[in-house]
Amino acid sequence: MRENEFVEQLKLRFPVRDPVSTGIGDDGAVLTNADGSASVIVTDMLLDGVHFDLANCTPESVGRKAVAVNLSDLAAMGCGPVAAFVSIAVSGLAESSRLLQGICRGIQTMSEQFGFTVAGGDTNSWDGPFAVNVCMIGNPFGDRAILRSTAQPGDSVIVTGPLGGSLRSDRHLTFHPRLHVSRLLATSFDVHAMMDISDGLGIDLHRMMDASGTGSLLTADSIPIHDDVPTDWSQPKRLKAAMSDGEDFELLIALPSELTENAGRLVQEHAGSAMTVIGTVTKRRGCRMIDVDGSECDLAPSGWQHH
């Protein structure tokens, strides 16, 4: 069973109930407060040997990433952070003191930078690999949380930065969550749908289109490829890396096409980053791509999936 299949089963097993308005299947859950405002809850678990390698990275970078991936989920929903809850499982508390202090320093750096409170959590000792889970609460920048399920035919498909090579370069440990870009877009434009690219554009695009009941048509030449992907590779191999490496944590956006120019200008001026239009949302279901030779082909899901 793949992760997507498991999530679909969970959605059937656990329907939403008030005050939850959006449950399993998006970057986070949306709760409607008594005053009509929304709160968003996100959570991610990271494991040594899967999401990082403590033998080859610092504890501070692990603590940083544990928070950053959740901040990226909040950014994907047009939200800023309020509070975090951190749970860890470690092999022996006493002998792991230096490790835990480093993890906490990494988390503290992020809490100070982004202005949220670490409000609680849990600690357990066991014989398995180090694990850390962060749960965060956030509030929308604008008047609503932005979902992945509301892309509309005719929207431009946009990414907020180049893709590929994150694991090769260790950028997955040092990336900057796109909260500033998210705030600019959420407070200035009617963003139809948004999510972050964690498992790879080639699979996350399918997730957005499936959730929205739409399809997409990308242009291969428009996909921005990160310099971390070796330049001496063939173009097809570099494009495959950009589509499927994952751990990029850029935003994938569906925005009305008439707004893209102004949105790109605003983000460039105030965030110093370039947004790239890579395709269009279509009424026809499924994801397709116009290749470099002008031919059109189906775009199979490609990227990281838990088995």
Beta strands, then each sheet from edge to edge (+ up, - down):
strand 1: 20-22
strand 2: 29-32
strand 3: 38-47
strand 4: 79-90
strand 5: 117-125
strand 6: 131-140
strand 7: 155-159
strand 8: 193-196
strand 9: 215-219
strand 10: 251-256
strand 11: 276-282
strand 12: 286-290
strand 13: 296-298
sheet 1: 1+ 2- 3+ 6- 4+ 5+
sheet 2: 8+ 10- 7+ 11- 9+ 12+ 13-
end
